[in-house]
Amino acid sequence: MHPDSTAPSLRLGGRPLPAIGHARMYVCGITPYDTTHLGHARTFVWADVAAQVLRHAGNSVEVCRNVTDVDDVLTRAAHRAGSPYDSFAAVQQYYFEQDMASLGVHPVTHQPRAHNHVREVIALAQALLDLGHAYLREGAVYFRGADVPARAGLDRQAALDLLAEYGDDPDDPLKDDPFDIAVWRPSTSGEPAWPSPWSPGRPGWHAECAAMAMTTFGPALDLHAGGADLRFPHHAYEAALAEAMTGVRPFARSWLHVGVVRKDGVKMAKSTGNLVFVADLLRDHPASVIRLALLSRPWAQEWDYSPDDLPAAAARLDRLHTAAGRPGSAPAAEEAATAALLDDLDTGTALAIAEQEGGHTARTVLSVLELA
């Protein structure tokens, strides 16, 4: 790129995300208590594409994808399996990373694990106490979160329902307000525990991500990615915790909330028993076909998965590879494809241009999307 030219910038959700040579991206990673299903895969493949498009625009990109290996759901799963929580998490993380590599997801720059950042969560809790944004109650540290639902654009009842669904217990009698959340919680027998000034205990989920993100990147991020189902309470409180401690707003300049995957109209989740595992699909389909299926709808839209999606993706990938084998293609076509990718990661338009124009344009699009 000519030094006097204007660097292209990514737009997400209609908002520009200009970067000057470098971008910091945090991706909410897995809680490693089960193998990777399509819901996980869609989030991480789209996050990978966002990073690749930023790189294609001329930026270096640091990607931090955490592992939430201190979590009550994980502890219960490990107990059922008769395994220590940390060993159980390590095994599940191994399988996850194998699936990500198969799907062409690039290795991340940083991969912090929650159990290695308990000290930072304790420091976060103490800072919030010192600043008056948190209070101590029977060995637990609670963050004052009364304003978080409104900042997230939710009405009171919707926010209460989501807090209860995600285990933040708005009816906890120790709280001053139903929307306060635990930054630190005392542990009972059988739960992971670390010493702290307040109790032997463990971090709250939202505080883990806030601490890991700030430890890696400081007080602010350029782009934060994760599933749309994590928008509230997890991402809203993660940002609120960081902003309350640092005074820096916004915590994230932009958000990539990837739409959830459904099957037969029901969100794909272990609790519903409708999971489609990546490892199972890889036995019968090339990884590039699965990746293309994951990218075939806009990132913010929900996807109601059907087995027919994979043959359709395979046929389209064959057409794209055939197009890429043709010679030539006009520079304007490649510019148009790149512009589409920069405009809200519009893979649909970029792939349509690639298929029509072929040649170098198709090869470039397939390379950026890791479909070559």
C-alpha positions, 0 to 999 in steps of 0.5 A: 500500500502506498504510504500516502493512501488511506488505509481501509478500515473494517466496519462492524454493525455499521460502525467503523473500526479504524486501526493504525497498524495494530489491533487487539482482539479478545475472544471469549473462549470455551469452558472446557467441559464438553467437546466442540459443537457447531455453536462453538465453532461458528463463534470461533471461525467468525472471530478468526475471519475478523482477524484475517480481514483486519490483517488483509487490511494491513494490520497486525492483530493480537488475538487473546482467546481465554479458557474458562477452566474455573467454573461451577459447570466444569467442576460438576462435570469433572465430578461426574467423570471422577476427575480433578477439575484441572485434569478434566479441563486440560483434556477437553481443551486438547480436543477443542484445539484439535477441532479448531486446527482442523477448521483452519482457525489460526493459532491465537497470540495469547491463551490465558487460563482462568486458574492462572489468573486468580491473583489478578481477579483478587487484585480486581476485587480489591481495587473495586472495593477501594473505589467503592464499586464493590462491597464485602459480605460474608466472605464474598465481594459483590460488584455494584451493578444496578446500572448495567442492564440499562447500559445493555439496553435491557428492561428489568425483567429480561435482565433478571431472567438472564441473570437467573439463567446464567447462575448469577442468582438475583435472589441472593439475600446477601446482595444489596441489589439483584443486579449486583454480581459476585467478583469473588465467592467463598468455596465449599467443600469439593469446590476449587478454592484459593486463599484471599483476604476475604475467604478461601474461594474462587473468582466469579465468571465475569471477573475472570474474563475482565481480569484476563483481558486487562492482564493481556491488553491493558484497560481497553480492546479494539474488538471483543468477540463471542457468542450473542448469547453471552451479550448479557450478562457476561459481556455487559458485566465484564465491560462494566467491571473493567470500566469501573476499575480503570475509568476507561470507556469503552472497554471494547471499541467494537463487538462481534456477537456471533448469532447462535446456532439452532437445530429444529428451531431450538438453540444448540446446547447440552441441556437440550441434547441437540448438539452437533459435534464438529468431530462427528462432522469431520468424519464425513465432510472436509473441514473446508466444507464445514467452515464454508457452511459456518460462513454462509450466513451473516455473522450476526444472524442466527443459523438453524442448522440442517444436514442439507447445509453441508452438501450445499456448501460442498457444491459451492466450494467446488464452484469456487475452486473451479473459478479460482483456477481460471486465469486473470480477473480485473483489479476492480473485482478484487477491490470490490471483494475486499470492500465487501469483507471490510463492510461488516464481514460480508462474506456472501457478497465477497464469495459471489464476486469470487465465484463470478470473477474467478482468477486472482480475485477468487484465490484472494477471497478463498485465502483470506477466508481460509477456504483455499 
